[in-house]
Amino acid sequence: MLRIAICCGGGFSSSALAAHLEKESEEKGLKERASFIFIPILHLLDRMDEVDVAMVCPHMEMQVRKDAPKYTIPVTIIPPRLYGLMPAQSFIEDAEDIYDLWKNGAKNMVTFPEEPRPLA
């Protein structure tokens, strides 16, 4: 099972998103594939041992770029296409792919080459 952190600055939207994804993954029988928790981005460096992948809200991309060399887990920005729709299946698939890219040598901030980066 992949342990996924949903991260942002203050936590209002991302904590709600993490709770939604956890509930939806349970309802859709996806719990054997992934679990979701909320971790504020400012605490991620101290809590990386709790998760396998961190998915960060789009507006925190500059913070992730700044701290990228410090992360010992794959960290990615949630694509805006997922952030509004919030389907657990898509989050899990992206997290699995990001984790595979990381295991095969991708560096942080892990991205999909074909995924547009609005803040890049």
N, C-alpha and C positions, 0 to 999 in steps of 0.2 A: 504494500500500500504506500502510495506517495503522500507525504505530508506537505501540504501547501499553505504558505502564509499569504494572506492578503494584507497589503501594507499601504498606508498613506500617512499624511501628516497628522491631522487632528483625530481622525478615526471615526467620525460620524458616518460617512458614506461607506467606508471600507469595512467597518465593523458590521454594519447592516448587510453588506454584500457577503462577507464571510459567513454570517449566520444563515443568510438565504441559500448560499451554495451548500453549506453543510446539511441543511434541511432537505434541499432538493436532491442531493446525492443520496441521502437516506431513502427518500420517497421513491426514487427511480432505481434503487438497487445498485448504486455505484459505490457503496461504502468500502467494498473490498479493493477498489482501485485507488481511492483518494479520501483524505480528510482535509478540512479547511479550518484555519484559525486566523484571527486578526492579530497582527503585531504592528505597532506604530513604527514607521520607518526609522525614527530616531533610536529605537530599541533593537532593531534587527541585528546590528553587529554583536550585541550581547546575547541574542537568543537564537542564533543560527543553528545551534545543536538541536533545537526543537522541531526543525522542518527540513525538508529535502529541496524545496524550491520556494522562492519568494516571487510573488506576482504583485507589482506595485502599480498603484493608480497613476494614470497618465500625467497628471499635473505634478508629480514628484520626480519626473525624469531627470531633471538637472541634479537633484540630490543623489540619485542613483549613479549618474555619471561621475560625480565627484568622489563617491565612496567605492566605486567599482573595484579598485584593486584590493580593497580590504575584505571583500566578501569571499567566504570559503564554500559557498553554495551558489548554484545558478540563480541569478536575479534577472528578471525581465519586467518590462513595462506591459501592463495590460493593454492590448490593442483597443482603441476607442470602439471598434466594432463589437467587442465583447462586453465592454463596460456597461453600455446601455441595455443590452439584451439580457445579460446575466444567466445564460444557460450553463448549468453545471457540467454537462457533457463536453461542451466546447472548452471550458476552463481546464478540465482534466486532460483532454487531448493535447491542448497547448502545453500544459505543464509537463506531460510525459515527453513530448517532443523537445522541449527546452532542456529537460533533464538528460535526454539522449545526446543532444548537441553538446552539452556540458561534459558529459562522460567521454565524448569524442574530441575534446580539446577546445571547444568554444570558450572564449573569454567573456567576462562580465563587461558590460551589460549584454546578456545573451539576447539576440534578436533573430527573427526570420528574415533572410535576405529580401524576400518579396513583400514584406510587410512595411508599408509606409510609416515613417516616424515623423509625426507632426512637429515635434520640437527639435528634430535633428538638424 
